C-alpha cells in the first residue's frame, strides 16, 4: 500500500512539474509574441506592464534575457535549415523581405536588443542616482537587475571608475609624483624609528622618576 502511494505521489509530482513548465512556456511564448509584433523604436509602452514598471525591472530583465536566448536559438536553427536546403532550393526576394519584417525572428531579436539596451540605460541612471544619494539598497537592486541582464560587469566598471581611489594616474601625474618623491629625504634604516621611540620612552620615564624623587625630597 505504501509503495503504491509513493508511486502515485511521484506521478503527481511529475505531472505538477510538467504543468508548471507548460505554463512557463505559454507565458514565454506570449511575451515573445509581444516583442515580435512590436514596431521598431524605443516606445515600449505597449508591451506588458511587467516590462515597463519600475517594481518589476528585475523580473523583466530575467524574462527578456530568456526570450533573447530562445529567439537566438530559433534564428540559429533557421540558419542551419537554410544552409541545408540552399543546394536544392532558392529563396525569392519577396520571401526574404517578409522574413525580416514584423513577426519574424530577426525583427523579434532586434526589438529585444533595443529593449534590453533601453532597460540597461534605465538601470544605470537609477544606479548613478543611488550612488549620488548614498542609497546602498538601491545600488544593490540595480546590480541585481544588471546581473539578470548579464551585464553586471559594465556597472561594476562604472562604479570603479567613479571612485577616486581607483582612478589611474596619467603619465604627467605619475612623473610629478616620482619627482616629488625623489626630493623627499631618505627613510632611516630599518629599526631606527623603533630605537628612537624606545629612547624617547626611556628619557620620559627617567624624567618622571627624577621629578617624583625631587618632590619626595622636598617634602
ChimeraX attribute file (.defattr): number of C-alpha atoms within 10 A of each C-alpha:
attribute: neighborCount
match mode: 1-to-1
recipient: residues
	/A:1	5
	/A:2	7
	/A:3	8
	/A:4	9
	/A:5	10
	/A:6	11
	/A:7	11
	/A:8	12
	/A:9	12
	/A:10	12
	/A:11	12
	/A:12	12
	/A:13	12
	/A:14	12
	/A:15	12
	/A:16	12
	/A:17	12
	/A:18	12
	/A:19	12
	/A:20	12
	/A:21	12
	/A:22	12
	/A:23	12
	/A:24	12
	/A:25	12
	/A:26	12
	/A:27	13
	/A:28	17
	/A:29	14
	/A:30	13
	/A:31	17
	/A:32	24
	/A:33	14
	/A:34	17
	/A:35	27
	/A:36	23
	/A:37	16
	/A:38	19
	/A:39	17
	/A:40	15
	/A:41	10
	/A:42	11
	/A:43	11
	/A:44	18
	/A:45	10
	/A:46	12
	/A:47	14
	/A:48	14
	/A:49	12
	/A:50	15
	/A:51	23
	/A:52	16
	/A:53	11
	/A:54	12
	/A:55	10
	/A:56	13
	/A:57	22
	/A:58	22
	/A:59	14
	/A:60	23
	/A:61	24
	/A:62	16
	/A:63	20
	/A:64	24
	/A:65	17
	/A:66	16
	/A:67	20
	/A:68	19
	/A:69	13
	/A:70	16
	/A:71	20
	/A:72	16
	/A:73	13
	/A:74	14
	/A:75	16
	/A:76	12
	/A:77	12
	/A:78	13
	/A:79	12
	/A:80	12
	/A:81	11
	/A:82	14
	/A:83	10
	/A:84	11
	/A:85	12
	/A:86	11
	/A:87	8
	/A:88	6
	/A:89	9
	/A:90	9
	/A:91	10
	/A:92	8
	/A:93	9
	/A:94	8
	/A:95	9
	/A:96	10
	/A:97	9
	/A:98	11
	/A:99	14
	/A:100	14
	/A:101	15
	/A:102	17
	/A:103	18
	/A:104	16
	/A:105	21
	/A:106	18
	/A:107	21
	/A:108	27
	/A:109	21
	/A:110	17
	/A:111	24
	/A:112	21
	/A:113	15
	/A:114	16
	/A:115	21
	/A:116	19
	/A:117	14
	/A:118	14
	/A:119	21
	/A:120	20
	/A:121	12
	/A:122	14
	/A:123	22
	/A:124	19
	/A:125	13
	/A:126	16
	/A:127	23
	/A:128	19
	/A:129	14
	/A:130	18
	/A:131	15
	/A:132	9
	/A:133	11
	/A:134	11
	/A:135	13
	/A:136	12
	/A:137	10
	/A:138	17
	/A:139	20
	/A:140	13
	/A:141	17
	/A:142	24
	/A:143	22
	/A:144	17
	/A:145	23
	/A:146	24
	/A:147	17
	/A:148	19
	/A:149	21
	/A:150	13
	/A:151	14
	/A:152	16
	/A:153	12
	/A:154	15
	/A:155	19
	/A:156	12
	/A:157	10
	/A:158	14
	/A:159	15
	/A:160	13
	/A:161	13
	/A:162	12
	/A:163	9
	/A:164	8
	/A:165	8
	/A:166	10
	/A:167	10
	/A:168	10
	/A:169	10
	/A:170	9
	/A:171	9
	/A:172	9
	/A:173	11
	/A:174	12
	/A:175	12
	/A:176	12
	/A:177	12
	/A:178	11
	/A:179	11
	/A:180	10
	/A:181	11
	/A:182	10
	/A:183	8
	/A:184	8
	/A:185	7
	/A:186	8
	/A:187	8
	/A:188	8
	/A:189	7
	/A:190	8
	/A:191	8
	/A:192	11
	/A:193	12
	/A:194	10
	/A:195	11
	/A:196	11
	/A:197	11
	/A:198	12
	/A:199	12
	/A:200	12
	/A:201	12
	/A:202	12
	/A:203	12
	/A:204	12
	/A:205	12
	/A:206	12
	/A:207	12
	/A:208	12
	/A:209	12
	/A:210	12
	/A:211	12
	/A:212	12
	/A:213	12
	/A:214	11
	/A:215	10
	/A:216	9
	/A:217	8
	/A:218	7
	/A:219	6
